[in-house]
Amino acid sequence: MDQAQIGIIGGSGLYEIPLENRRETEVETPFGSPSDSFLTGQLQGKNVAFLARHGRGHRLIPSELNFRANLYAFKKLGVSQILSASAVGSLRLEHKPMDFVLPEQFLDRTSKRISTFFGDGIAAHISFADPVCHRLLETVEQASSNIQFPIKRGGTYVCMEGPAFSTRAESHLYRSWGMDLIGMTNLQEAKLAREAEICYVTLAMVTDYDCWHEEEEAVTVERLIEYLNKNSENAQRLLTEVVRVLPEQSDCPCQHALESAIITDPKAIPQSARERLDAIIGRYLD
């Protein structure tokens, strides 16, 4: 199986990136199949694994995504840091369509998703106060400065269930809470990445003002696709520079998240759980 140290998740509108020596890599996981086969190869001379979050051709709605399979597969490929590009709606006037934002917090408003690898014989409780890797945030900021690409850091991403967009009441409620961005996918990715001890950062690409802005039309798929196509080129340019300056090997608190998180007595962990989560917890049970 091809190995990589850097993972990229492409959201709506970003279904592939230009890799050298590109290959299709299928990865089996105990949690089923990932969204698609992985594209593996080299970008800026570094080994990269790319996954189209919704599948190429955009076949999967957010609630259908097998987040556990996606993140476990990255772990099996050797990935230790993930750059996740996602289309989002803006809940703030200052975050305009075509802007790129690096949210540092998440608020979960989903109800139908499994957001943990644990259970079924093993309990663990990760620290998630700071859900985004600060080292990756700084690296993305550095990369954006290098290519004079404007990007904003900070704010909170509301993760909603979807697939319908917000009602006006919901949109105004989230604004009253002080939220900045709204999307349908990244909370689960961030939480599972932390459990898998993978550094994670969201590159949020603003496509619309949700439906709160009285002087703007409510978001539609037609407008969304228009901005997605424009943002895709910008995202590839930024991701290429981030990979260039990002070390393949790193040591970060994110990569030690389970050191004090597993609460189950090792003697009580059933063999089935050990085998199921070997890629994640194996080093703690040897």
C-alpha positions as CSV (number, residue, x, y, z in Angstrom):
1,M,0.0,0.0,0.0
2,D,1.3,3.5,-0.9
3,Q,2.3,5.5,2.1
4,A,2.0,9.3,2.7
5,Q,2.7,11.7,5.5
6,I,0.4,14.5,4.4
7,G,-3.3,14.1,3.7
8,I,-5.6,16.4,1.9
9,I,-9.4,16.2,2.0
10,G,-11.1,18.0,-0.9
11,G,-14.6,19.3,-0.3
12,S,-17.3,20.5,-2.7
13,G,-15.7,21.6,-5.9
14,L,-12.3,20.2,-5.1
15,Y,-12.2,16.6,-6.3
16,E,-8.6,16.2,-7.2
17,I,-5.2,17.9,-7.1
18,P,-2.2,17.7,-9.5
19,L,0.0,14.9,-8.1
20,E,3.1,13.6,-9.7
21,N,3.3,9.8,-10.1
22,R,-0.4,9.7,-9.3
23,R,-1.9,6.3,-8.4
24,E,-5.3,5.2,-7.2
25,T,-5.1,3.5,-3.8
26,E,-7.9,1.4,-2.3
27,V,-7.9,1.2,1.5
28,E,-10.0,-1.3,3.5
29,T,-11.0,-0.3,7.1
30,P,-12.9,-2.0,9.9
31,F,-15.5,0.7,9.5
32,G,-16.3,0.0,5.8
33,S,-15.3,1.9,2.7
34,P,-14.0,5.5,2.5
35,S,-15.8,8.0,0.3
36,D,-13.6,7.0,-2.7
37,S,-10.3,5.6,-3.6
38,F,-7.3,7.7,-2.5
39,L,-5.1,9.5,-5.0
40,T,-1.5,9.1,-3.8
41,G,1.6,10.6,-5.3
42,Q,4.0,13.5,-4.9
43,L,3.3,17.2,-4.5
44,Q,6.2,19.5,-4.1
45,G,8.4,16.4,-3.7
46,K,6.4,15.1,-0.7
47,N,4.2,12.0,-0.4
48,V,0.6,13.1,-0.3
49,A,-2.7,11.2,-0.1
50,F,-5.8,13.0,-1.4
51,L,-9.5,12.0,-0.8
52,A,-12.6,13.6,-2.3
53,R,-14.8,13.9,0.7
54,H,-18.1,13.4,-1.2
55,G,-16.6,11.1,-3.8
56,R,-15.6,12.1,-7.3
57,G,-18.7,13.3,-9.0
58,H,-20.1,14.4,-5.6
59,R,-22.2,11.3,-4.9
60,L,-22.5,11.5,-1.1
61,I,-24.5,13.9,1.1
62,P,-22.9,15.0,4.4
63,S,-25.0,12.6,6.5
64,E,-23.9,9.6,4.3
65,L,-20.2,10.2,4.7
66,N,-18.3,7.4,6.4
67,F,-16.1,9.7,8.5
68,R,-14.6,6.8,10.5
69,A,-13.6,5.0,7.4
70,N,-12.1,8.1,5.9
71,L,-10.0,9.0,8.9
72,Y,-9.0,5.4,9.7
73,A,-7.8,5.0,6.1
74,F,-5.6,8.1,6.3
75,K,-4.1,6.6,9.5
76,K,-3.4,3.3,7.7
77,L,-1.7,5.2,4.9
78,G,0.7,6.7,7.4
79,V,-0.7,10.2,7.3
80,S,0.1,12.3,10.4
81,Q,-1.3,15.7,9.3
82,I,-4.4,16.6,7.3
83,L,-5.4,19.7,5.4
84,S,-9.1,19.8,4.9
85,A,-10.6,22.2,2.3
86,S,-14.3,22.9,2.7
87,A,-17.0,25.1,1.2
88,V,-18.8,27.1,3.9
89,G,-21.5,29.8,4.4
90,S,-20.6,33.0,6.1
91,L,-22.5,34.2,9.2
92,R,-20.5,37.5,9.4
93,L,-20.5,40.4,7.0
94,E,-16.7,40.5,7.1
95,H,-16.4,37.0,5.7
96,K,-17.2,37.6,2.1
97,P,-17.8,35.1,-0.7
98,M,-14.4,34.0,-2.1
99,D,-12.7,34.6,1.3
100,F,-10.6,31.9,3.0
101,V,-10.9,31.5,6.7
102,L,-9.1,29.2,9.3
103,P,-11.7,28.5,12.0
104,E,-10.2,27.6,15.4
105,Q,-13.4,26.3,17.1
106,F,-16.4,24.1,16.2
107,L,-20.0,23.8,17.3
108,D,-21.8,20.6,16.7
109,R,-25.4,20.8,15.6
110,T,-25.6,17.3,13.9
111,S,-27.7,14.4,15.2
112,K,-27.2,11.4,13.0
113,R,-23.4,10.8,13.0
114,I,-20.9,8.6,14.8
115,S,-18.0,10.9,15.9
116,T,-15.8,8.4,17.7
117,F,-13.8,5.3,17.0
118,F,-14.3,4.1,20.6
119,G,-17.0,2.0,22.3
120,D,-17.7,-1.7,21.9
121,G,-15.2,-2.7,24.6
122,I,-12.9,0.3,24.9
123,A,-13.5,3.8,26.3
124,A,-11.3,6.9,25.7
125,H,-11.9,10.6,26.2
126,I,-9.7,12.9,24.2
127,S,-9.0,16.5,25.1
128,F,-10.8,18.6,22.4
129,A,-10.8,22.1,23.9
130,D,-8.6,23.2,21.0
131,P,-9.9,21.1,18.1
132,V,-7.6,22.5,15.4
133,C,-3.8,22.0,15.3
134,H,-2.1,25.3,16.1
135,R,1.1,24.2,14.4
136,L,-0.8,23.6,11.1
137,L,-2.7,26.9,11.5
138,E,0.7,28.7,11.7
139,T,2.0,26.8,8.7
140,V,-1.0,27.7,6.6
141,E,-0.7,31.4,7.6
142,Q,3.0,31.3,6.6
143,A,2.2,29.7,3.3
144,S,-0.6,32.3,2.5
145,S,1.9,35.1,3.3
146,N,4.5,33.6,1.0
147,I,2.2,33.7,-2.0
148,Q,0.4,36.9,-0.9
149,F,-2.9,35.1,-0.6
150,P,-5.2,36.7,1.9
151,I,-6.5,34.4,4.6
152,K,-8.2,35.1,8.0
153,R,-7.5,33.1,11.2
154,G,-10.1,32.5,13.9
155,G,-13.8,32.1,14.6
156,T,-16.2,29.2,15.0
157,Y,-17.6,26.8,12.4
158,V,-21.1,25.6,13.1
159,C,-21.5,22.0,11.8
160,M,-25.2,21.4,10.8
161,E,-26.8,18.2,9.7
162,G,-27.9,19.1,6.2
163,P,-28.4,18.4,3.4
164,A,-30.9,21.3,3.3
165,F,-29.4,24.8,3.9
166,S,-30.4,26.8,7.0
167,T,-33.8,28.4,7.7
168,R,-33.6,32.1,8.3
169,A,-34.4,31.5,12.0
170,E,-31.5,29.1,12.3
171,S,-29.1,31.5,10.5
172,H,-30.1,34.4,12.8
173,L,-29.8,32.2,15.9
174,Y,-26.2,31.2,15.0
175,R,-25.3,34.8,14.4
176,S,-26.8,35.7,17.8
177,W,-24.5,33.1,19.3
178,G,-21.5,34.7,17.8
179,M,-20.8,32.0,15.2
180,D,-18.7,32.8,12.1
181,L,-19.1,30.1,9.5
182,I,-21.5,27.2,8.8
183,G,-20.9,23.9,7.1
184,M,-21.9,20.3,7.1
185,T,-18.8,18.1,7.5
186,N,-15.7,19.3,9.5
187,L,-16.6,18.7,13.1
188,Q,-16.6,14.9,12.7
189,E,-13.3,15.0,10.8
190,A,-11.6,17.1,13.4
191,K,-12.8,14.9,16.3
192,L,-11.8,11.7,14.6
193,A,-8.5,13.1,13.5
194,R,-7.7,13.9,17.1
195,E,-8.7,10.4,18.3
196,A,-6.4,9.0,15.5
197,E,-3.6,11.4,16.7
198,I,-3.5,13.2,13.3
199,C,-3.0,17.0,13.2
200,Y,-5.9,18.6,11.4
201,V,-6.8,22.1,10.1
202,T,-9.8,23.4,8.1
203,L,-9.3,25.7,5.1
204,A,-12.8,27.1,4.9
205,M,-13.8,28.6,1.5
206,V,-16.7,31.0,1.8
207,T,-19.2,30.7,-1.0
208,D,-22.3,32.6,0.3
209,Y,-23.9,34.5,3.2
210,D,-26.2,31.6,4.2
211,C,-29.6,33.2,4.2
212,W,-29.4,35.9,6.9
213,H,-28.2,38.7,4.7
214,E,-31.3,40.7,3.6
215,E,-29.5,42.3,0.7
216,E,-28.2,39.0,-0.7
217,E,-30.2,36.1,-2.2
218,A,-30.5,33.0,-0.1
219,V,-27.9,30.4,-1.0
220,T,-28.7,28.2,-4.0
221,V,-26.8,25.3,-5.6
222,E,-26.4,27.4,-8.8
223,R,-24.6,30.2,-6.9
224,L,-22.7,27.7,-4.8
225,I,-21.2,25.9,-7.9
226,E,-20.2,29.3,-9.4
227,Y,-18.1,30.2,-6.3
228,L,-16.9,26.6,-5.9
229,N,-15.3,26.7,-9.3
230,K,-13.6,30.0,-8.6
231,N,-12.4,28.8,-5.2
232,S,-11.1,25.5,-6.5
233,E,-8.2,27.2,-8.3
234,N,-7.4,29.3,-5.3
235,A,-7.5,26.3,-3.0
236,Q,-5.1,24.3,-5.2
237,R,-2.7,27.2,-5.3
238,L,-2.7,27.6,-1.5
239,L,-2.5,23.9,-0.8
240,T,0.5,23.5,-3.0
241,E,2.4,26.2,-1.1
242,V,1.3,24.8,2.3
243,V,2.6,21.3,1.3
244,R,5.9,23.0,0.1
245,V,6.6,24.5,3.5
246,L,5.1,21.8,5.7
247,P,7.6,19.3,7.1
248,E,6.7,15.7,6.3
249,Q,7.7,14.6,9.8
250,S,6.6,16.5,12.9
251,D,6.1,16.0,16.6
252,C,3.0,17.7,18.0
253,P,0.7,17.3,21.0
254,C,-2.0,16.2,18.6
255,Q,0.0,13.1,17.8
256,H,0.0,12.1,21.5
257,A,-3.7,12.7,22.1
258,L,-4.3,9.2,23.4
259,E,-1.5,9.0,25.9
260,S,-3.8,9.8,28.8
261,A,-7.2,9.4,27.1
262,I,-7.7,5.6,27.2
263,I,-9.6,4.8,30.4
264,T,-10.3,1.1,29.9
265,D,-8.0,-1.3,31.7
266,P,-5.8,-2.9,29.0
267,K,-6.6,-6.3,30.5
268,A,-10.3,-5.7,29.9
269,I,-10.1,-4.7,26.3
270,P,-11.5,-7.5,24.1
271,Q,-9.4,-8.9,21.3
272,S,-12.0,-7.7,18.8
273,A,-11.5,-4.1,19.9
274,R,-7.7,-4.5,19.8
275,E,-7.8,-5.7,16.3
276,R,-10.4,-3.2,15.1
277,L,-8.4,-0.2,16.4
278,D,-4.9,-1.5,15.9
279,A,-3.8,1.3,13.6
280,I,-4.8,3.8,16.3
281,I,-4.2,2.2,19.7
282,G,-1.7,-0.5,18.9
283,R,1.3,1.3,20.2
284,Y,-0.4,1.8,23.6
285,L,-1.2,-1.9,24.0
286,D,2.1,-3.5,23.0
